């Protein structure tokens, strides 16, 4: 084997590393659909969700926790199918895991102080979306995150807004549409 | 450069494996089979040699009760590959 052949082998092997962004797109779409469906159900059927003092809490904690279990299972499965994890995949995984922990923490704090966590979660989500978009260099996600951040700040100055509808609008434009565009884009190399 | 390492990376399957592992955090056996385009038996032997030389790390564990093996490059593997690559590039420049 000549030196040039060795160099060709190295270049070919490096070129085979593809960054698969489809699982991230799926995660964004899945969570958007869950949150939008839950918010709309809560909005149209408040008597069912707020049946007792704890029913709304159980509704907003148990379903996302089930969603977390499902997405963890999905991500492990897709990771096995792809067969490898790049440094970029690892960074994205860590960022969203930290967001998951922050979500649990925010919900816990809001329970203690009896405040609605929607705006805090949307603000955090906006920041994480911007970070994700910048890291993977996908502008639609960055723009979605910026939009969500501006929208959340707007809601802080307009306290009369219905936070369930705020959730629906913010998640639709900030996460669902960018998630769909990421999922259906051509594979990156 | 260590002659042992140079000799080790002279094999195309071992060179492909090390080059690919340089770009990823971890990788499973199935993906390495596709990347190296080799047979299971041959790849296992080459991976064992790379592991014995301390260039790669092999982690075996159970996932959903199935035995799984992950491969990653070690610090020694990274520095050896970088040195090897520098040599190849310098050779190309001289030529």
Boltz contact constraints between the chains, C-beta under 6 A:
constraints:
  - contact:
      token1: [A, 3]
      token2: [B, 88]
      max_distance: 6.0
  - contact:
      token1: [A, 3]
      token2: [B, 91]
      max_distance: 6.0
  - contact:
      token1: [A, 6]
      token2: [B, 88]
      max_distance: 6.0
  - contact:
      token1: [A, 7]
      token2: [B, 88]
      max_distance: 6.0
  - contact:
      token1: [A, 9]
      token2: [B, 12]
      max_distance: 6.0
  - contact:
      token1: [A, 9]
      token2: [B, 15]
      max_distance: 6.0
  - contact:
      token1: [A, 9]
      token2: [B, 16]
      max_distance: 6.0
  - contact:
      token1: [A, 10]
      token2: [B, 19]
      max_distance: 6.0
  - contact:
      token1: [A, 13]
      token2: [B, 16]
      max_distance: 6.0
  - contact:
      token1: [A, 13]
      token2: [B, 19]
      max_distance: 6.0
  - contact:
      token1: [A, 13]
      token2: [B, 20]
      max_distance: 6.0
  - contact:
      token1: [A, 14]
      token2: [B, 19]
      max_distance: 6.0
  - contact:
      token1: [A, 14]
      token2: [B, 23]
      max_distance: 6.0
  - contact:
      token1: [A, 16]
      token2: [B, 35]
      max_distance: 6.0
  - contact:
      token1: [A, 17]
      token2: [B, 23]
      max_distance: 6.0
  - contact:
      token1: [A, 83]
      token2: [B, 28]
      max_distance: 6.0
  - contact:
      token1: [A, 83]
      token2: [B, 30]
      max_distance: 6.0
  - contact:
      token1: [A, 83]
      token2: [B, 31]
      max_distance: 6.0
  - contact:
      token1: [A, 84]
      token2: [B, 24]
      max_distance: 6.0
  - contact:
      token1: [A, 84]
      token2: [B, 27]
      max_distance: 6.0
  - contact:
      token1: [A, 84]
      token2: [B, 31]
      max_distance: 6.0
  - contact:
      token1: [A, 85]
      token2: [B, 25]
      max_distance: 6.0
  - contact:
      token1: [A, 85]
      token2: [B, 26]
      max_distance: 6.0
  - contact:
      token1: [A, 86]
      token2: [B, 24]
      max_distance: 6.0
  - contact:
      token1: [A, 87]
      token2: [B, 25]
      max_distance: 6.0
  - contact:
      token1: [A, 90]
      token2: [B, 25]
      max_distance: 6.0
